[in-house]
Amino acid sequence: MIKQTQSLYEARAAIIKALAHPTRLFIVEMLQKRDYNVGELVEMIGADFSTVSKHLTTLKNSGLVSDERKGTTIYYHLKTPCILNFIGCVEEVLQINADEKLNVLSYCRK
């Protein structure tokens, strides 16, 4: 693999890695609805402030989320809503896998 191609795949992997945590997936889904500040997300997630802040930093560093100061509060929003298409694709894979397992199970019961 040439270096440019390798760099492209590494960049893609970094974005996917940023999503590879249940809390970050939750944050992305919440931010599709509206902007939230850290305190609001802390309340919904039930984790401490520093943990949620670290998750937001990971999402921000990957380019998925950006922030905007409004007065003394920082609000986060989904910078790239197209990432929801990827999440939808993941859910489709989950559904196909579940259907295949049900088919195997029904065959075993015969």
FIGU-815209 format. One line per field, with one value per residue: residue in three letters; chain; x, y, z of N, C-alpha, C in turn. Coordinates in Angstrom, 3 decimals, decimal comma. Example, Ala and Ser with C-alpha at 12.3 -4.5 7.8 and 13.67 -1.06 7.14 Angstrom:
BEGIN
residuo (ALA|SER)
cadena (A|A)
nc1 (13,190|12,850)
nc2 (-5,690|-2,250)
nc3 (7,800|7,080)
cac1 (12,300|13,670)
cac2 (-4,500|-1,060)
cac3 (7,800|7,140)
cc1 (13,200|12,900)
cc2 (-3,300|0,030)
cc3 (7,800|7,870)
REM end
This chain:
BEGIN
residuo (MET|ILE|LYS|GLN|THR|GLN|SER|LEU|TYR|GLU|ALA|ARG|ALA|ALA|ILE|ILE|LYS|ALA|LEU|ALA|HIS|PRO|THR|ARG|LEU|PHE|ILE|VAL|GLU|MET|LEU|GLN|LYS|ARG|ASP|TYR|ASN|VAL|GLY|GLU|LEU|VAL|GLU|MET|ILE|GLY|ALA|ASP|PHE|SER|THR|VAL|SER|LYS|HIS|LEU|THR|THR|LEU|LYS|ASN|SER|GLY|LEU|VAL|SER|ASP|GLU|ARG|LYS|GLY|THR|THR|ILE|TYR|TYR|HIS|LEU|LYS|THR|PRO|CYS|ILE|LEU|ASN|PHE|ILE|GLY|CYS|VAL|GLU|GLU|VAL|LEU|GLN|ILE|ASN|ALA|ASP|GLU|LYS|LEU|ASN|VAL|LEU|SER|TYR|CYS|ARG|LYS)
cadena (A|A|A|A|A|A|A|A|A|A|A|A|A|A|A|A|A|A|A|A|A|A|A|A|A|A|A|A|A|A|A|A|A|A|A|A|A|A|A|A|A|A|A|A|A|A|A|A|A|A|A|A|A|A|A|A|A|A|A|A|A|A|A|A|A|A|A|A|A|A|A|A|A|A|A|A|A|A|A|A|A|A|A|A|A|A|A|A|A|A|A|A|A|A|A|A|A|A|A|A|A|A|A|A|A|A|A|A|A|A)
nc1 (0,860|0,581|1,997|0,229|-2,268|-2,271|-2,285|-4,817|-6,492|-5,763|-6,696|-9,439|-9,879|-9,341|-11,545|-13,618|-12,785|-13,167|-15,884|-16,228|-17,341|-19,864|-20,955|-20,103|-21,400|-24,016|-23,945|-23,532|-25,948|-27,760|-26,957|-27,840|-30,384|-30,453|-28,425|-26,291|-25,115|-22,294|-23,165|-25,878|-25,587|-24,148|-26,105|-27,963|-26,431|-25,325|-22,782|-19,655|-18,631|-16,012|-15,546|-17,520|-16,711|-14,225|-15,074|-16,451|-14,300|-12,838|-14,636|-14,751|-12,069|-11,905|-13,386|-16,096|-17,779|-18,459|-17,955|-19,597|-19,524|-21,913|-22,596|-21,638|-21,627|-20,752|-21,818|-22,376|-22,412|-23,456|-21,240|-20,983|-23,524|-23,871|-22,657|-24,537|-25,653|-23,781|-24,059|-26,667|-26,239|-24,706|-26,662|-28,294|-26,664|-26,629|-29,323|-29,523|-27,725|-29,068|-31,423|-30,342|-29,395|-31,802|-32,958|-31,227|-31,693|-34,421|-34,256|-32,823|-34,696|-36,442)
nc2 (-1,177|2,186|5,184|7,444|6,242|4,661|6,677|7,778|5,627|5,414|7,866|7,541|5,372|6,611|8,282|6,405|5,079|7,095|6,996|4,609|3,936|3,400|5,640|7,827|7,299|7,632|10,378|11,489|10,757|12,209|14,806|15,073|15,911|18,388|21,157|20,712|21,461|20,628|20,070|19,365|17,029|15,476|15,056|13,513|11,272|10,329|10,190|11,474|14,944|15,353|12,993|13,038|15,373|14,532|12,636|14,329|15,883|13,966|13,407|15,941|16,372|14,520|15,653|15,358|16,720|20,050|23,104|25,910|28,983|30,452|33,115|32,383|29,712|26,699|25,213|22,167|20,798|18,640|18,330|17,020|15,701|13,632|11,390|9,942|8,358|6,337|5,165|4,274|2,320|0,523|-0,339|-1,665|-3,834|-5,085|-5,865|-7,652|-9,624|-10,503|-11,511|-13,622|-15,272|-15,940|-17,417|-19,642|-20,638|-21,312|-23,344|-25,225|-25,994|-27,562)
nc3 (0,000|-0,859|0,573|0,663|0,371|2,652|4,603|4,166|4,924|7,594|8,554|8,169|9,890|12,335|12,662|12,793|15,068|16,947|17,214|18,437|21,018|23,408|24,813|23,293|20,897|21,773|22,413|19,851|18,621|20,219|19,651|17,093|17,310|18,657|19,863|22,704|26,023|28,142|30,760|30,402|28,897|30,722|32,653|31,188|30,500|32,854|33,782|35,117|34,935|33,890|32,463|30,434|29,175|28,160|26,281|24,522|23,646|22,243|20,148|19,026|18,239|16,221|14,271|14,128|15,819|16,831|18,704|20,286|21,826|23,874|25,522|28,716|28,417|26,767|23,866|22,171|18,911|16,237|13,765|11,390|10,130|8,329|9,320|10,599|8,648|8,407|10,935|10,678|8,747|10,230|12,001|10,208|9,521|12,031|12,161|9,987|10,836|13,152|11,995|10,484|12,528|13,755|11,701|11,608|14,159|13,949|12,079|13,528|15,382|14,041)
cac1 (0,000|1,395|1,887|-0,989|-3,398|-2,180|-2,722|-6,269|-7,118|-5,523|-7,614|-10,773|-9,899|-9,394|-12,934|-14,393|-12,358|-13,817|-17,265|-16,215|-17,665|-21,309|-21,298|-19,908|-22,510|-25,181|-23,772|-23,765|-27,387|-28,426|-26,620|-28,594|-31,659|-30,219|-27,164|-26,303|-23,895|-21,760|-24,028|-27,068|-25,162|-23,810|-27,372|-28,560|-25,554|-25,128|-21,343|-19,177|-18,349|-14,731|-15,682|-18,282|-15,833|-13,236|-15,769|-16,684|-13,006|-12,530|-15,506|-14,346|-10,773|-12,104|-14,106|-17,518|-18,506|-17,814|-18,570|-19,851|-19,783|-23,068|-22,442|-20,627|-21,852|-20,314|-22,753|-21,797|-23,336|-22,968|-20,634|-21,127|-24,692|-23,797|-22,177|-25,720|-25,825|-22,913|-24,688|-27,809|-25,692|-24,338|-27,911|-28,738|-25,839|-27,148|-30,606|-29,238|-27,126|-30,130|-32,296|-29,635|-29,375|-33,163|-33,148|-30,488|-32,418|-35,656|-33,849|-32,424|-35,905|-37,258)
cac2 (0,000|3,399|6,014|8,260|5,359|4,308|7,856|7,877|4,600|5,778|8,959|6,936|4,565|7,520|8,733|5,261|4,844|8,110|6,553|3,264|3,895|3,601|7,004|8,743|7,059|8,287|11,828|11,804|10,668|13,322|16,050|15,180|16,545|19,792|21,419|20,501|21,795|19,474|19,782|18,648|15,688|14,783|14,658|12,431|10,107|9,829|10,097|12,738|16,040|15,171|11,880|13,524|16,328|13,763|12,081|15,439|16,239|12,934|13,650|17,222|16,177|13,714|16,458|15,028|17,656|21,342|23,804|27,338|29,650|31,357|33,684|31,654|28,286|26,144|24,244|21,264|20,375|17,659|19,042|16,201|14,835|12,465|10,232|9,168|7,346|5,228|4,510|3,548|1,140|-0,393|-0,933|-2,612|-5,033|-5,745|-6,494|-8,806|-10,651|-11,044|-12,319|-14,857|-16,115|-16,472|-18,467|-20,817|-21,173|-21,964|-24,588|-26,168|-26,421|-28,456)
cac3 (0,000|-0,902|1,780|0,606|0,633|4,072|5,373|4,031|5,755|8,993|8,878|8,285|11,116|13,485|12,806|13,266|16,446|17,787|17,429|18,998|22,447|23,543|25,242|22,164|19,970|22,373|22,244|18,434|18,362|20,882|18,959|15,838|17,636|18,988|20,553|24,149|26,755|28,871|31,903|29,933|28,518|31,971|33,258|30,397|30,461|34,205|34,065|35,670|34,012|33,193|31,520|29,287|28,490|27,389|25,114|23,593|23,062|21,249|18,996|18,439|17,584|15,016|13,291|14,117|16,681|17,077|19,826|20,130|23,099|23,943|26,856|29,490|28,209|25,493|23,313|21,188|17,865|15,283|12,638|10,187|10,292|7,436|10,083|10,968|7,597|8,799|12,084|10,113|8,092|11,308|12,493|9,185|9,716|13,240|11,823|9,125|11,698|14,013|11,143|10,151|13,726|13,921|10,682|12,065|15,310|13,504|11,416|14,591|16,112|13,185)
cc1 (0,902|1,066|0,611|-2,217|-3,431|-2,681|-4,230|-6,964|-6,897|-6,462|-9,040|-10,902|-9,989|-10,815|-13,801|-14,046|-13,017|-15,255|-17,349|-16,360|-19,157|-21,709|-21,142|-20,987|-23,788|-25,106|-24,063|-25,257|-28,155|-28,179|-27,293|-29,898|-31,517|-28,849|-27,345|-25,028|-23,479|-22,675|-25,264|-26,722|-24,802|-25,079|-28,003|-27,753|-25,379|-23,665|-20,891|-18,750|-17,071|-14,801|-16,416|-17,446|-14,787|-13,869|-16,023|-15,395|-12,611|-13,353|-15,124|-13,033|-10,887|-12,850|-15,591|-18,374|-17,729|-18,542|-18,706|-20,193|-20,976|-23,083|-21,328|-20,707|-21,372|-21,304|-22,062|-22,852|-22,641|-22,515|-20,891|-22,302|-24,669|-23,299|-23,343|-26,046|-24,992|-23,539|-25,915|-27,369|-25,294|-25,590|-28,485|-27,952|-26,330|-28,448|-30,397|-28,659|-28,181|-31,061|-31,643|-29,600|-30,749|-33,438|-32,444|-31,223|-33,695|-35,357|-33,497|-33,634|-36,745|-36,887)
cc2 (1,236|4,297|6,862|7,423|4,969|5,458|8,025|6,864|4,861|6,887|8,435|6,155|5,446|8,018|7,599|4,957|5,856|7,724|5,270|3,228|4,184|5,020|7,989|8,542|7,723|9,803|12,227|11,766|11,807|14,636|16,163|15,938|18,036|19,930|21,210|21,053|20,572|19,092|18,999|17,204|14,856|14,235|13,478|11,144|9,488|9,582|11,436|13,694|15,784|14,046|12,328|14,527|15,617|13,154|13,167|15,871|15,239|13,151|14,940|17,068|15,361|14,482|16,180|16,051|18,968|22,028|25,282|27,916|30,586|31,905|32,957|30,144|27,873|25,069|23,443|20,904|19,418|18,398|18,317|15,233|13,605|11,222|9,360|8,120|6,113|4,448|3,714|2,267|0,093|-1,093|-1,935|-3,923|-5,801|-6,492|-7,744|-9,948|-11,314|-11,949|-13,658|-15,810|-16,719|-17,584|-19,750|-21,469|-21,889|-23,271|-25,641|-26,735|-27,386|-29,892)
cc3 (0,000|0,286|1,793|0,927|2,107|4,939|5,326|4,936|7,244|9,432|9,043|9,589|12,359|13,728|13,342|14,719|17,398|18,098|18,247|20,516|22,593|23,934|24,094|21,106|20,477|22,158|20,808|18,131|19,025|20,141|17,592|16,065|17,898|19,641|22,055|24,752|27,575|30,030|31,515|29,560|29,740|32,613|32,514|30,480|31,841|34,542|34,633|34,560|33,208|32,163|30,266|28,489|27,640|26,148|24,073|22,907|21,984|19,986|18,272|17,661|16,296|13,924|13,222|14,843|16,734|18,219|19,522|21,500|22,934|25,359|27,577|29,277|26,830|25,072|22,215|20,160|16,905|14,028|11,323|10,343|9,384|8,165|10,528|9,910|7,921|9,952|11,623|9,421|9,131|11,843|11,495|9,291|10,941|12,945|10,973|9,952|12,585|13,207|10,798|11,342|13,987|12,923|11,095|13,223|14,884|12,787|12,465|15,324|15,308|13,378)
REM end
